Amino acid sequence: MDKILVNIDFKHDTAVILEKAAQLAIEHSAVVELFCCCYNRAIVQDYMFDKAGAQKAEHAYVRQIESQLEVLSDALADKGIHASFDACWDRYTDEGIMRKILRYEPDLLMHAVQPHSRIGHYLFASLDWQIARQSPVPVLFVKQKPWTTIMRIAACIDPFHKDDLQGQLDREILTQSQTFSKGGMSELRVLHCFNTLPHEAIFDEHLVTDYEALQIRIEKEHITRCNDVLAEFGLSTEDSLVDVLKGEADSLISDYAVDNHIDIIAMGGVARSVLDRLLLGSTMESVVDNVDCDVLVVKRLDFLCPLSE
């Protein structure tokens, strides 16, 4: 990890995301760039019929944001971190962030998610979803809970994902998770959750009579497929830090994060056309909503950002 891009939103507290960015930068000898995509609707409305005045006001507003970023950048520099800053004016924040990613080519984007009205819970806002859907680089969705002294990362893999039959996404999840766990004191865990058919959903009378054997066979197949991926990383399902659990993924992951004091959950992001939210979707949203740890969203290496610079 050489370059970290931190998306700054001055409407919310930036202390935790900056502290985490500093920790990653120090552990990985990485450079940090603070970025803010700003837009002020009042300026647009006030200068609706004065193009030159509007441009002047926009530039002044961006310079004001840059001065705030400079203060934060200097604080990182005081810690020995090579830090820079940048701001742009863009009505569509997600597009501004994506264009910055394409220009800067970071190894990681850090973006804070905010709690909603249900105290202690989070939900992806529209901007969060657009970032998760479009970013060509891993995105660390940061929450307000500080990391523990020993950072614990849980890599959630799924060798049976229909859009990743060759295991490319799982390999990237494990690669990125190992990158995080290489710096400082850390612990990497691997989790795979799977479901089997409920007894009442089986209509083949031969399978019904041998339901237990069917369950055992399915579980063995999941373990085999997991080991095929894990072997490349020197891991196996026999390892104490690798768990294969039966049940609904969203609830299992949430419980797992709490029980094992996880700091970062690494998950795969899949997005396609009009089904983006559904596919990216329900499991990730449930996890983000119900756990108080950070979530790292990883894409396949061949993923292309739908926007251009």
Buried (B, 14 or more C-beta within 10 A) or exposed (E): BEBBBBBBBEEEEBEBBBBBBBBBBBBBEBBBBBBBBBBBEEBEEEBEEEEEEBEEBBEEBBEEBBEBBBEBBEEBEEEEBEBBBBBBBBEBBBBBBBBBBBEBEBBBBBBBBBBEEEEEEBBBEEBBBBBBBBBBBBBBBBBBEEBBEEBBBBBBBBBBBEEBEEBBBBBBBBBBBBBBBEBBEBBBBBBBBBEBEEEEEBEEEEEEEEBEEBBEEBBEEBBEBBBEBBEEBEBEBEEEBBBBBEEBBBBBBBBBBEEBEBBBBBBBBBBEEEEBBEBBBEBBBBBBBBBBBBBBBBBBEEBEBEBEE
